[in-house]
Amino acid sequence: MPQQQIIRVIDSHTGGEPTRVVVAGVPDLGQGSVAEKAQVFREKYDWFRSSIVNEPRGHDAIVGALLLPPIDPDHLCGVIFFNNDSTLPMCIHGMIGLAETLLHTGAITGGSHKIETPAGLVTFTVNPDQTVSVANVPCYRFRAAVTVDVPDYGPITGDISWGGNWFFLIQDQGPVVKRENIPALLAFTNAVKRALAAQGITGENGIEIDHIESFGPPTDPAEADSKNFVLCPGNAYDRSPCGTGTSAKLACLFADGKIQPGQLWRQAGILDSVFTGAVVPLDDTSVIPTVSGRAWVTGESTYHFAEDDPFRHGIPTSI
Ligand code: PYC
């Protein structure tokens, strides 16, 4: 990396799930679309990704966000989300964290803003109660009631849905969705993910299903309609209810006629933090979900890269 490059980040969490926005020192990713820039980032700057989110500066749950200039001047910015594994097409907890970060720096004072992501254009809106609502990309259920044989668990049936990432959604199967069961839920969802890959069950166009979402009853039905546990790529679990996972769920609920346009769904995560969501139908197959939650800024850092630090570019997750 260039000697003088200063990398500055701002940390936040959304419902318990951390976001680290890189506000200075973003590498030059060329002139392409955000999806093309994400490709350049994966091919040429994996050391940068690892430096930001992996230990010793980070940990498995952190989602990083690269702030990019917008391609369309009517949009606020572009963003590439990334984690301990690679880049993510979209991330709603991260988008809420980004909005809170931009409020914190004074880059915005409120309002609605269009943001370019590899998955497409999304809009966030800062609400008077300090929550942020994210109108997501079009989401849809790809396949319903798909059964996969999971070694040690038996047949497990779920829906495959696009919520900005690919999800396999499982209802009331496997370990009970509660905090004490996190190790058991990690083992179960990893086994499902491996079985899907081994049995060739994918998202549309053969794309890997890299998020597994297990649902059960909420801890308190007065607070939420459902509780989830979400396995993300890189063997991390989402501390929040996962906004793209909530979008995938909303697409399934709508396809099943279980929610109507505009009807509020309250999705709790494994820590019982809640995202609310609703859909607007787009066409026969897809909906635009809007998901709302709250983020808090937790810190700001300037990173140092000593030449003789063997772990200046992070410790790869596979170690
Ligand atoms: O909130 O969409 C989300 C998300 C994806 C991965 C982690 N969080």
Boltz pocket constraint, residues with backbone or C-beta under 6 A from the ligand:
constraints:
  - pocket:
      binder: B
      contacts: [[A, 17], [A, 63], [A, 88], [A, 90], [A, 91], [A, 92], [A, 93], [A, 94], [A, 165], [A, 232], [A, 238], [A, 240], [A, 241], [A, 242], [A, 243], [A, 244], [A, 245]]
      max_distance: 6.0
